[in-house]
Amino acid sequence: MKRHRFEPARLIAGLTALTLGTGYGLDALGLWQAPGLWLFLALPAGLLLSGVTAAVWATLRRHRAPHTDPPPLTHP
């Protein structure tokens, strides 16, 4: 299986969506009384945090020293 680069912004966005879905689902089942405004404001806050994380991660990748491979060994 091909490995993918780690992208923390996608992780944060996914966790935000999972948390919101769980919160609204538990509220719909009557198992938890969700504070309406908090769940409503959690989406923009999570997306904002994800965007900031993506910007910082891209800056770090851009300014990281380029990886140089050693020259291949040749046999005589």
Residue frames as a rotation matrix with the C-alpha (Angstrom) as fourth column:
MET 1
0.580 0.815 0.000 0.00
0.815 -0.580 0.000 0.00
0.000 0.000 -1.000 0.00
LYS 2
-0.139 -0.618 0.774 1.31
0.562 -0.693 -0.452 3.43
0.816 0.372 0.443 -0.92
ARG 3
-0.169 0.009 -0.986 2.10
0.945 -0.282 -0.165 5.64
-0.279 -0.959 0.039 2.05
HIS 4
0.469 0.401 0.787 0.74
0.583 -0.810 0.065 9.16
0.664 0.428 -0.614 2.17
ARG 5
-0.645 -0.659 0.386 2.26
0.190 -0.629 -0.754 12.25
0.740 -0.413 0.531 3.71
PHE 6
-0.286 0.498 -0.818 1.01
0.951 0.047 -0.304 13.19
-0.113 -0.866 -0.488 7.14
GLU 7
-0.553 0.199 0.809 -1.25
0.196 -0.913 0.358 16.23
0.810 0.357 0.466 6.95
PRO 8
-0.832 0.169 -0.528 -2.23
0.543 0.057 -0.838 17.53
-0.112 -0.984 -0.139 10.39
ALA 9
-0.779 0.590 -0.212 -4.78
-0.591 -0.804 -0.062 19.99
-0.207 0.077 0.975 8.97
ARG 10
-0.263 0.690 -0.674 -6.83
-0.518 0.488 0.702 17.12
0.814 0.534 0.229 7.57
LEU 11
-0.587 0.006 -0.809 -6.57
0.569 0.714 -0.408 15.34
0.576 -0.700 -0.423 10.90
ILE 12
-0.913 0.237 -0.331 -7.94
0.122 -0.616 -0.778 18.38
-0.389 -0.751 0.533 12.75
ALA 13
-0.552 0.747 -0.370 -10.73
-0.825 -0.428 0.369 18.89
0.117 0.509 0.853 10.20
GLY 14
-0.307 0.409 -0.859 -11.69
-0.128 0.877 0.464 15.22
0.943 0.253 -0.217 10.46
LEU 15
-0.734 0.001 -0.679 -11.68
0.640 0.336 -0.691 15.24
0.227 -0.942 -0.247 14.24
THR 16
-0.868 0.459 -0.190 -13.83
-0.356 -0.841 -0.407 18.38
-0.347 -0.285 0.893 14.20
ALA 17
-0.337 0.765 -0.549 -16.37
-0.781 0.099 0.617 16.75
0.526 0.637 0.564 11.88
LEU 18
-0.400 0.134 -0.907 -16.36
0.276 0.961 0.020 13.55
0.874 -0.242 -0.421 13.92
THR 19
-0.902 0.029 -0.430 -16.89
0.416 -0.201 -0.887 15.45
-0.112 -0.979 0.169 17.17
LEU 20
-0.703 0.676 -0.219 -19.72
-0.678 -0.731 -0.080 17.54
-0.215 0.092 0.972 15.72
GLY 21
-0.271 0.598 -0.754 -21.40
-0.536 0.558 0.634 14.49
0.800 0.576 0.169 14.22
THR 22
-0.576 0.006 -0.817 -21.16
0.546 0.747 -0.379 12.64
0.608 -0.665 -0.434 17.51
GLY 23
-0.948 0.192 -0.253 -22.50
0.087 -0.609 -0.788 15.62
-0.306 -0.769 0.561 19.44
TYR 24
-0.482 0.809 -0.336 -25.48
-0.876 -0.437 0.205 16.13
0.019 0.393 0.919 17.17
GLY 25
-0.306 0.342 -0.888 -26.13
-0.228 0.880 0.417 12.38
0.925 0.330 -0.191 17.02
LEU 26
-0.758 -0.004 -0.652 -26.16
0.592 0.415 -0.691 12.04
0.274 -0.910 -0.312 20.81
ASP 27
-0.845 0.493 -0.207 -28.43
-0.331 -0.786 -0.523 15.08
-0.420 -0.373 0.827 21.02
ALA 28
-0.365 0.731 -0.577 -30.82
-0.816 0.048 0.576 13.57
0.449 0.681 0.578 18.49
LEU 29
-0.325 0.202 -0.924 -30.95
0.196 0.970 0.143 10.31
0.925 -0.135 -0.354 20.45
GLY 30
0.620 0.604 0.501 -31.65
-0.298 -0.409 0.862 12.19
0.726 -0.684 -0.074 23.65
LEU 31
0.549 -0.479 -0.685 -28.55
0.738 0.663 0.128 10.82
0.393 -0.576 0.717 25.38
TRP 32
-0.455 -0.733 -0.506 -26.90
0.845 -0.534 0.014 14.21
-0.281 -0.422 0.862 25.76
GLN 33
0.727 0.667 -0.163 -28.29
0.600 -0.733 -0.321 17.72
-0.334 0.136 -0.933 25.88
ALA 34
-0.173 -0.843 0.509 -26.03
0.978 -0.210 -0.015 19.58
0.119 0.495 0.860 23.46
PRO 35
0.022 0.121 -0.992 -25.45
0.340 -0.935 -0.106 23.26
-0.940 -0.335 -0.062 24.14
GLY 36
0.678 0.445 0.585 -26.72
0.633 0.053 -0.773 24.55
-0.375 0.894 -0.246 20.79
LEU 37
0.935 -0.315 -0.162 -24.49
-0.353 -0.869 -0.347 27.57
-0.032 0.382 -0.924 20.39
TRP 38
0.163 -0.936 0.311 -21.33
-0.615 0.150 0.774 25.68
-0.772 -0.317 -0.551 21.32
LEU 39
-0.017 -0.134 0.991 -21.85
0.513 0.849 0.124 23.00
-0.858 0.510 0.055 18.70
PHE 40
0.854 0.387 0.348 -22.79
0.496 -0.406 -0.768 25.62
-0.156 0.828 -0.538 16.13
LEU 41
0.806 -0.584 -0.096 -19.60
-0.588 -0.809 -0.021 27.63
-0.065 0.073 -0.995 16.81
ALA 42
0.293 -0.723 0.625 -17.38
-0.155 0.610 0.777 24.54
-0.943 -0.325 0.067 16.94
LEU 43
0.600 -0.033 0.800 -17.47
0.721 0.455 -0.522 24.13
-0.347 0.890 0.297 13.16
PRO 44
0.857 -0.335 0.391 -15.97
0.012 -0.747 -0.665 27.52
0.515 0.575 -0.636 12.25
ALA 45
0.600 -0.669 0.438 -13.50
-0.745 -0.269 0.610 27.24
-0.291 -0.693 -0.660 15.13
GLY 46
0.389 -0.428 0.816 -12.36
0.154 0.903 0.401 23.80
-0.908 -0.031 0.417 13.95
LEU 47
0.701 -0.096 0.706 -12.05
0.713 0.071 -0.698 24.93
0.017 0.993 0.118 10.35
LEU 48
0.848 -0.433 0.306 -10.12
-0.399 -0.901 -0.168 28.03
0.349 0.020 -0.937 11.40
LEU 49
0.428 -0.703 0.567 -7.73
-0.576 0.271 0.771 25.90
-0.696 -0.657 -0.290 13.46
SER 50
0.476 -0.203 0.856 -7.35
0.554 0.825 -0.113 23.53
-0.683 0.528 0.505 10.52
GLY 51
0.869 -0.114 0.482 -6.53
0.367 -0.506 -0.781 26.43
0.333 0.855 -0.397 8.18
VAL 52
0.686 -0.656 0.316 -3.94
-0.728 -0.628 0.276 27.87
0.017 -0.419 -0.908 10.54
THR 53
0.361 -0.534 0.765 -2.40
-0.189 0.761 0.620 24.42
-0.913 -0.368 0.174 10.94
ALA 54
0.669 -0.078 0.739 -2.23
0.690 0.435 -0.578 23.98
-0.277 0.897 0.345 7.16
ALA 55
0.882 -0.346 0.321 -0.51
-0.127 -0.829 -0.544 27.35
0.455 0.439 -0.775 6.75
VAL 56
0.484 -0.728 0.486 2.05
-0.799 -0.141 0.584 26.60
-0.356 -0.671 -0.650 9.45
TRP 57
0.415 -0.291 0.862 2.67
0.162 0.956 0.245 23.09
-0.896 0.038 0.443 8.11
ALA 58
0.822 -0.096 0.561 3.19
0.564 -0.006 -0.826 24.41
0.083 0.995 0.049 4.56
THR 59
0.770 -0.568 0.289 5.61
-0.546 -0.822 -0.163 27.06
0.330 -0.032 -0.943 5.83
LEU 60
0.382 -0.638 0.668 7.59
-0.580 0.398 0.711 24.47
-0.720 -0.659 -0.218 7.76
ARG 61
0.527 -0.156 0.836 7.80
0.526 0.832 -0.177 22.17
-0.667 0.533 0.520 4.74
ARG 62
0.909 -0.141 0.393 8.87
0.278 -0.498 -0.822 25.03
0.312 0.856 -0.413 2.47
HIS 63
0.599 -0.685 0.414 11.64
-0.721 -0.687 -0.093 26.24
0.349 -0.243 -0.905 4.76
ARG 64
0.725 -0.356 0.589 12.95
-0.148 0.755 0.639 22.81
-0.673 -0.550 0.495 5.69
ALA 65
-0.230 -0.896 -0.380 16.36
-0.745 -0.089 0.661 21.99
-0.626 0.436 -0.647 4.23
PRO 66
0.515 0.424 -0.745 16.05
-0.829 0.469 -0.306 19.93
0.220 0.775 0.593 1.06
HIS 67
0.551 -0.263 0.792 16.80
-0.273 0.840 0.469 16.28
-0.788 -0.475 0.391 1.53
THR 68
0.283 -0.540 -0.793 19.78
-0.947 -0.028 -0.319 15.25
0.150 0.841 -0.519 -0.54
ASP 69
0.973 0.035 0.229 20.44
-0.065 0.990 0.127 11.62
-0.222 -0.139 0.965 -1.24
PRO 70
0.055 -0.998 0.026 24.03
-0.374 0.004 0.928 10.40
-0.926 -0.061 -0.373 -1.30
PRO 71
-0.005 -0.096 -0.995 25.33
-1.000 0.021 0.003 9.54
0.021 0.995 -0.096 -4.76
PRO 72
0.922 0.380 0.074 24.74
-0.381 0.924 -0.002 5.92
-0.070 -0.027 0.997 -5.78
LEU 73
0.088 -0.904 0.419 27.61
-0.468 0.335 0.818 3.51
-0.880 -0.268 -0.393 -5.31
THR 74
0.711 0.056 -0.701 29.13
-0.686 0.275 -0.674 2.24
0.155 0.960 0.234 -8.54
HIS 75
0.622 -0.487 0.613 30.99
0.022 0.794 0.608 -0.99
-0.783 -0.364 0.504 -8.78
PRO 76
-0.075 -0.750 -0.657 34.21
-0.763 -0.381 0.522 -1.11
-0.642 0.540 -0.544 -10.84
